[in-house]
Amino acid sequence: MNGTVNEADATLLMAVDQILARIGGQLGPLLPVLHAVQEQLGFIPAAAIARIAQALNLSRAEVHGVASFYHYFRSQPPGRHTLRLCRAEACQAMQGEALAAHVRKRLGIDYGEITPDGTFGLEAVYCLGNCAAAPSALIDEKLYGRLSAQRMDELLEQWRRT
């Protein structure tokens, strides 16, 4: 990194600075700050790591370690829609692995990735609480159950248009 901050990074850092000013003085503020940054920006940009570390008197390695340890935190902007596939036992017993393989092939991505057009981000989750209707998926905040490859294809096309 050459030390210069482009306009997009400057805008992101202004948002981070506002969050730090609001909650950085709390006791044990790192996780609340990371959650607030992701909530506001949709992800935790690399440029924010050093700013957060400096403000909280932590090393960049400490902040990066926490942000990269928890799967919840993203280091890249999310897709327009987030598709969460259930990987728990009930869904696995009801052909969840075959459904997951179909979805990964259909989208051309793996867990933790975003489709090249930015429409979908794919995440693995371990129980959506919809076991009686396995296999299940969550698209954004809408829950779907008893999914087949055909039904998933219909849903992907439907959500692609929104």
C-alpha positions in Angstrom: 0.0 0.0 0.0 1.4 3.4 -1.0 -0.1 5.3 1.9 -2.5 7.4 -0.2 -6.2 7.0 0.4 -8.5 7.1 -2.6 -11.9 8.8 -2.5 -13.8 5.6 -1.9 -11.5 4.6 1.0 -11.8 8.1 2.4 -15.6 7.8 2.5 -15.4 4.4 4.1 -12.9 5.6 6.7 -15.1 8.6 7.5 -17.9 6.1 8.3 -15.4 4.0 10.4 -14.3 7.2 12.3 -18.0 8.0 13.1 -18.5 4.5 14.5 -15.3 4.7 16.5 -16.4 8.1 18.0 -19.8 6.7 18.9 -18.7 3.3 20.5 -14.9 3.1 20.5 -14.8 4.2 24.2 -16.9 1.3 25.5 -15.3 -1.4 27.5 -14.1 -4.2 25.1 -15.2 -2.3 22.0 -13.6 -4.3 19.2 -16.5 -6.7 18.4 -19.2 -3.9 18.7 -17.1 -1.7 16.4 -16.6 -4.6 13.8 -20.3 -5.3 13.9 -21.2 -1.7 13.5 -18.8 -1.3 10.6 -20.2 -4.3 8.8 -23.8 -3.2 9.5 -23.2 0.2 8.1 -20.9 -0.7 5.2 -21.9 -4.3 4.5 -18.3 -5.5 5.0 -15.1 -4.6 6.8 -12.8 -3.0 4.3 -9.1 -3.6 4.6 -8.5 0.1 4.9 -10.6 0.1 8.1 -8.4 -2.5 9.9 -5.5 -0.1 10.6 -7.9 2.7 11.6 -9.7 0.6 14.1 -6.4 -0.8 15.5 -5.0 2.7 16.0 -8.2 4.0 17.6 -8.5 1.1 20.0 -4.7 0.9 20.7 -4.5 -2.6 19.2 -2.2 -4.1 16.6 -3.5 -4.5 13.1 -2.8 -8.2 13.5 -5.2 -8.3 16.5 -8.0 -6.6 14.7 -7.5 -8.6 11.5 -7.3 -11.8 13.6 -10.7 -11.2 15.2 -12.3 -10.0 11.9 -11.0 -13.0 10.0 -11.8 -15.6 12.8 -15.5 -15.0 12.8 -17.2 -16.2 9.6 -19.9 -13.6 10.1 -17.5 -10.8 9.1 -16.9 -10.2 5.4 -13.8 -8.5 4.0 -15.5 -7.9 0.6 -18.8 -6.2 -0.3 -21.6 -8.8 -0.2 -23.7 -9.9 -3.1 -26.9 -8.1 -3.8 -28.6 -11.2 -2.2 -27.2 -13.6 0.4 -28.1 -17.3 -0.1 -27.6 -19.3 3.0 -27.7 -23.1 2.6 -28.4 -25.2 5.7 -25.6 -27.8 6.3 -27.1 -29.3 9.5 -27.9 -33.0 10.0 -31.6 -32.8 9.1 -30.9 -31.1 5.8 -28.0 -33.4 5.0 -30.3 -36.4 5.6 -32.8 -35.0 3.1 -30.3 -34.6 0.2 -28.9 -31.3 1.3 -25.5 -32.1 0.0 -26.8 -32.8 -3.5 -28.7 -29.5 -3.3 -25.6 -27.7 -2.2 -23.5 -29.2 -5.0 -26.2 -28.2 -7.5 -26.3 -24.6 -6.2 -22.5 -24.2 -6.2 -22.4 -25.5 -9.8 -25.3 -23.4 -10.9 -23.9 -20.2 -9.5 -20.3 -21.1 -10.3 -19.1 -20.2 -6.8 -18.3 -21.9 -3.5 -19.2 -20.9 0.0 -17.9 -17.5 1.0 -17.8 -16.3 -2.6 -19.9 -13.9 -4.7 -21.2 -14.5 -8.2 -19.2 -12.6 -10.8 -22.2 -10.4 -11.5 -22.5 -9.6 -7.8 -26.0 -10.9 -7.5 -25.5 -13.7 -5.0 -23.2 -14.4 -2.1 -23.2 -18.0 -0.9 -22.9 -18.9 2.8 -23.1 -22.2 4.7 -25.1 -22.1 7.9 -25.6 -24.8 10.5 -29.3 -24.9 11.1 -32.0 -22.5 10.1 -34.5 -24.0 12.5 -36.6 -25.5 9.6 -35.7 -29.1 10.1 -39.2 -30.5 9.5 -39.0 -29.0 6.0 -35.5 -30.0 5.1 -33.5 -29.2 3.0 -33.8 -25.5 3.7 -32.2 -22.2 2.5 -32.5 -18.6 3.4 -32.3 -15.9 0.7 -31.8 -12.6 2.3 -34.3 -13.0 5.2 -36.8 -15.3 3.4 -36.9 -18.9 4.5 -37.5 -21.8 2.0 -38.0 -25.4 2.8 -38.4 -28.8 1.0 -36.1 -27.6 -1.7 -35.3 -29.6 -4.8 -32.8 -28.6 -7.5 -35.6 -27.5 -9.7 -37.2 -25.4 -7.0 -33.9 -23.8 -6.2 -33.4 -22.9 -9.8 -36.8 -21.2 -9.9 -35.9 -19.3 -6.7 -32.5 -18.2 -8.1 -34.2 -16.8 -11.2 -36.8 -15.1 -9.2 -34.3 -13.4 -6.9 -32.0 -12.6 -9.8 -34.8 -10.3 -11.1 -35.2 -8.4 -7.8 
